[in-house]
Amino acid sequence: MPRRAGAVDLPLALGPEGGSLPSRVTDAIIAAIHDGLLAPGDALPSTRALAARLAVSRGPVVAAFDELAAAGFIVSRQGSGTVIAAGADDAARAGAASHVTERSIEHPSPPTTSHRAARWDLRPGRPDTSLIDGVAWRRAWRHAAAAPPGNDADHAPRHGELRVALAAHLRRHRGLLVEPDDLLFAPGVGALLHALPAAIGHGPWAMEDPGYAEAWTALTGAGAQVQPVPVDDEGLDPALLPRSTRTVYVTPAHQYPLGARMPVARRAALVEWAERVDGLIVEDDYDGEFRYDVAPMPALRSLVGGGPRVVYIGTASKLWAPTLRVAWIIAPTHLRAPLDLELERRGLHVPEMTGRALAHLLDGGAWIAHHARCARTYAARRAALVAALRRYLPGVDLAGIDAGLHLVLRLPDSTDDHDLVTTLDGAGILANPLTAYGIESTQPGLVLCYATLPETQADACARAMAPILRAAGAA
């Protein structure tokens, strides 16, 4: 008998990469049925909602639902959406699956490619690691390995070299007057955001919508209540902040993902808001140093009154590589001890060898040289892609092109950008749908990263995209 007909707020998480994305979705749903999180009669989210929650394209989720329906795990009912089928729990506990797994194949055959390989990967968050100077990189890690490792298992590494080098770098390049002891480190921005709600202790958080999906996931996973605030061409408007919130997460240098640059007036108004309500601003300066047509703007924390009200977050992932898993934070004085305690309690440490290597890159000039090389390369690649898109799609609406590593191609409101991403995937082009970054926002578009797209490939890539985008009404 059905247990309940209402939709289940399912904390579904995909398993480790390895199989196809549809198979990972089906495996996660069957696992939820096996564990009792889903029971016969429970309503699943729509394919669009589940795709947005998982930050994946809608197409693989649709394929997963088709596979589950064919195997008898789910059924579609008129007026009730898609629900877990009767007997699905017994089947899941008996070890039934919707597809054959690699472990169950007695005579495995050589792996084959079931779909066309991607020719251009334009998904955001992927800097070009081939731009790293191998000689300087290896020299930094040899320096790090030369020092004997510490043996204090009770405390996180102090990262004395990195604190000194990074404090000097932030003072010169982001206008931040910071002492070495003001810096704390964690293995990525997500790790910091997991620890912040407990350290801050404020009420609901406000967050840009659309915004950084991983930040939303980290904050809600840490138990924070997140209230979306719509953004416009100037980023977040402090006048729209909910009266109940005292903490706001923003990306003012290059709003993620739309790319807006928060003007000086709004920056001052945001700091004034924090002073008026005794609030806090969490400033994620994820790519504040990549500016092309405009000069870099100072960080919010550097404004008058910003020091006591702004928590500043920076990262090495956009400049060097996401796999480094190094982020730093500068918090107001009263938050440093509780934040340090939360990071320590959760074991969110950066290895001391990694800290020494990054300090060597900063001290030896390799950091600045790498940044300059990346800025020149990314500027040329951005210009080539923008020109090519405008060549083949006159009138195309592009946003966020003056900074960062990606741009946004806006689409008509009636466009299903998840379906469009699936179509592009079939043509060998990987992109992200803009609606995947929305909490309540349903604005469609494509988020396109040009960091790894060579200038010589921009024309061919845009030419291949053009007929698909024209069919979607992009221009």
N, C-alpha and C positions, 0 to 999 in steps of 0.2 A: 504494500500500500504506500502511496506517496506520503512523505513525511511533511512537506510544506511546499507551497507553490511559489513563494516569494523568491526573488533573486538572492543568491548568496554572495556576500562580500568576501570573495575568496582570496586569501593571501597567496596566490599562485606564484611559484618561482620556477624558472626553467633550470633543468639540470645542467651539468657540465657540457661544454661543446664537444662535438664528435660526430653525432648523427645529424640528419637534416633538421631544419628548424620545425617543420610540421610534426616530425616524429618526436622531437623534444617537447612540443606542446601537448601532444596526445599522451606521452608518458607521464607528464606532470599532472594532467587531469585524472588519468587512471590511478596514479599514486594517491591523489587526494580522495578518490573514491575508496581505495584500499584502506586508507587511514581513517575513514569516517568523516572527513571534512565535507564530503559530498555524499548524499544519499539519494535513492530513487525518489523522483519528484522534485528535487532541487532544480531551480532555474539557473542556467549559466548566463553570464554576461553576454551581450551581443558581441559578434566578432569584432566590430569596430572598437567597442569599449575595452575588450580584452587585449586587442592589439596595442591600443594606446597605453594600457596599464603595463604591458610587458615591454613597451618601447620597441616594437617590431612592426613590420609591414602587415597589413591586414590579410594579404593573400595567403601566407603560410598558415594563419589562424583559420581562415576559411577551409583550406585544405585539411587541416587537422580535424575540424568539425565534420567534414565529409567522411574522413577515415573512421572517426569514432561512431558516426551514424551507421556506416556500412558494417562495422563490427558489432553493432547492437548495444553500445554503451550509452548513446544518447538518442533522443527522438525529438522531432519538431512537432509542436502542437499548435493548431490554429488559435491565435489569441493568447498563447502562453509562452511563446518563444521556444527556446531549446532547453529541454530538461533531461535529467539523468533517467535512463530507462529502468524499468522494473527488472530486478535481477542483476543489475550492473555491479552492485556491491559484492554479491556472491561470486560473480565471474572474476572481479579484480582480486578478491582474496584467494581465489583458486589459481591465480597466476596467469589468467588470460591476458592477452595483449592484442592491440589492434594491428600490429605489424610484426614481422619476423625480426628479431634482434640478432646482432652478430654472434652472440654467445650460443644461440640455438642452431646455428648452421653447422652441420656435421662436416661438410666438405666445402669450405669457403672458396669462392672463386676470386680472381684478381679484382680489385676495386675498379668500378667504372664510374664515369661522370654521367649523371642522369639529366643534367641540364647544362645549358651553355655557360661556360666560365665567364666571369665578369671581365670586361675589357677595361673599364674605367671605374675605379672605386672613389666616389665623391662623398662618402659618408663622413660626417664631421668627427673631430677629435683625433685625427691621425696626422701628426707632423711627418715630414720627410726625414727619416733617420739616416738616409744615405748622404745627407748634407754634413753629417758629423765628421770632423777631421779625425781620422783613425789614429794618427800619430799622437795628437793631443789627448785623445780619449784614453788610449792605452797608457800614456805617460801618467795620467791622473790616477788610474787604478793601480799602477805600479807603486806610485807614491802612497796610496792608501794601504796597500798590502805590506809596505815596508815597516809600518809601525806594529808593535805587538798588540794583540787584541786585549781589551779590558776583561776583568774577571769578576766584576761586581754584578751578580745576577739579580740583586734586589732593586736596581734602579736602571732607568733608561740611560743610554749614552748621553753625555752632556753636549757633544758636538761643539766644543770650544772653537776649533778652527773655522767651522762653517758659520757659527754665530757672528764671529768678527768679520769674516769676508762678506757675508750676506748683508749685515747691517750697513757696511760701507757701500755696497752695491745699491741697496734700496735708498740710501741717502742721496746718492749721485743721480740715479735714474728714475726714481719715483717720488722724490721730494719728501721722503719720510725720515724724520729725525728719530732714530731708533737706537737704543743701546743693545749691545749683543745679548745681554741677559733678558731682554724683552721678548726675544724670539723663542717660540716653541715649535716643535716639528712633529709630523704625523705621516703615516704611510698613505697619503692621498687626501684630497679635499673631502671625499665621502667619509673617511675616517674622522676627520675633524668635525664634520657636521653631525656625525653620530654622537660625539661627545659633548657638543655645545649645549643642547637643551638642558641636560642635567647640570652642567656647570653654571648656566645663566639663571635658570630657575624662573624666568619670566613666563607669562601666559602665552596666548596664541601668537604664532608667527605670521607675518605677511610675506608674500612671495610674488614675484612677477609672473604674469600669466599672459602668453606662454612664457615658459622659463626653463631653467636647467632641470631636466627630469631627474637626474641622479641626486640633485639636492633635495627635491621633493621626496624621493624615495628614502634618502638617508634620514631626513627630519621626521617623516611620519613613522619610519621604522624605529626611531628613538623615542616615539611616543608624543611628539609635538603635534599640536593642532595647527594646520596650515591654512591660511585664508588667502585665496588668490586675489591679486590686484591687477586689473588690465593695464597693459602698457600701450603707448602710442609711439610716434616717431621721435619722441624725446625721452623715451624710457618710462620709468615709473613716475607717476605724479604723486607727490607727497599729500596733496589735498584729498586723494582717494583712499588713503590708508584707513582701515577700520578703526573705530574709536576704542575697540576692546584690545587692540594689539599694542604691544610695547617693544616688539622686536621685528625687524624687517631684514630680509635677505635680498641684496641687490647686486647687479653686475653693471655698474655705472659707466665703466670705460668702453664697453662694447656689449650691450644688452644681449644676453643669450636666450633665444637664438636670433632675434630680429636684427640685432646689430646697431641699435640706436645708441648715440652718445649723449649721456645726460648733460644738459647745459649747466652753466655755472649757477643760474638762478635756482634751478631745481636742486642742485647739490646743496646750496646754502639753505634752501627751504627744508631739505631733508634733515640736515644737522639741527636746524632750529626746532623741527618737530621733535627730534630726540631729546633736546634740552627741555622742551615744554612739557612733555609727558613722562620725563625720566625714563626714556627708552634707549634702545640700542640698535645700531645699524651693523649688519654683518656684510662687509664689502668683499666680494669675490673678484679679485683683480686678475682673472685667469689668463688674459692675454693683453694686458694694458700696455705692453711695450711694442706691440705690432700696430703701427699707424702708418698710413701710406700718403694720403692727400692732405692730412691735417696734422698739426703738432700734438704730441701727447698732452692730455690734461692731467693735472695733479690728482693724486688719490684723495678720496673723501677724508681719509684720516689726517691728511696734511692741512685741511682747512682749519680756520680758527674755530675752536670748540670741538673739533673732531676727535682729538686725543681721548677724552674721557667717554666718548659716545660711540666710537667706531671700532669694531673688531675687523682687522685687515687680514685677508687670506691671499696667499700667493702660491704658485706651483711651478715645478720644473717640467711638467708633463707636456705643455704646449711648445716649449722651446726645445727640449731634448727628446724625451720619449715617455709615453704614459707608463711604460713598464718600470720606470725608476721608482714610482710610488713615493714621491717626496713632495710634501706641502708644508708651508710654514704659516704661522699665525702670530699677529701682534694684537694683544688684547689690552683693554684698559687695566690699570693697576689692580683694581679690586677683583678682577676676574682671573688673573694669572695663576694664583694658587689653586683655586677650584678647578680650573681647566687643566692645569698640570696634573692634578690629582686624578681627574677623570681619564686623561690619556694614560696615566700610569696604571690605574685600576683596570682598564680595558686591554692593557698590553699593546697599545698603539704606538710602537716604536719604529724609528728609522735606524737601520743598522749603522753602526759607527763607521764601517768601511765606506758605505755610501756617502756619509757625511764628509769624510776626509777627501774622497774623490771630487765631490762637488766643490769643496773649499779650494782644492788645487786648481780646478777649472776657473774659479773666480779670481784667485790670486795671480795666476799665471797669464791672464788675459785671454785664455781660450774661450771663456764664456762670452765676452764682448765680441770677439772675432766671429764666433758661431752665430750670435744674434745678428750681426751685420750681414753675414752671408745669407742667413735665412730671410731677413727682411728684404734684401735685394731680390732673391729668388721668388719669394711669395708675392712680392709686388708685381713682378713681371708675369707670373702665372695668373694672378688675379686679373690684371689688365687684359691678358690674352683671352681668358674665359669670358669676361664681361663683353669685350669687343665681338667675340664669336657669337655669343648669345644674341646680342643686338643686331648682328649681321643677318642671322637666320630667322630671328623672331623680332622684327621691328615693333616697338611699342611694348616689349616685355617689361614687367614691373619688377625691378631688382631692388633689394634693400640690404643695408649693412655692408656696403662695399668699400668703405674707407678704412676698415681696420679688421684685425683678426685673421682667421684662416678659412672662413667660410662666408658665403652670401646666401640670401634668401630670395627665391623666385616666387613671388606671390601669384596665387591662382584665383579664378572666380569663386565666389562663395558656394556655388553649386558643385564644385569639383570634389570628387572623392580622391584625396591625395594618397591614401593607402593603396587604392586600386591602381593609381597612376604609377606609384613606386614599383608595384608588381609588374606592370607592363614594361617599365624601363629595365627592370631586372631581366626580363626576357630578352631585351635587346643588348644585354651585356653592360648595363649602366647601373651602378648601385648608388642610391640616394636615400635620404631620410624624409618622411612626411612631416610637415610642420605641425599638423594636429597632434602628433605623438608627444609634443612638448607642452600641450595645453592641459590645464587643470579643468577650467570651465571653457576656455577659449576653443572655438571650432574653426578658426581662421585657417583655410587650406593653403598649402604652398610646398615648396621643396627646399630643403636645407642642403646646400652643395658646398663641399670642401674642395678647394683648389690646391691645397698644400702639396699633394703628390701628383698633380696633373701637369706633366711637362708642357711648356708653351707650344711645342710642336704637335701636341695631341689635342689642344683646345679646339681647333677648328673642326677636326673630325668628330670629336665628342659632341660638340654643339650641333653639328650637322645631323648626327644620328638621333639626337634628342628632339630636334625641331619638329618633325612630323607628328611625333607622339604628343608633344606639348601643344601644337596647333590644334590637334584633335580634341584636346582638353580645354581649349579656349584660352591658352596662356598668352596669346598675342594675335 
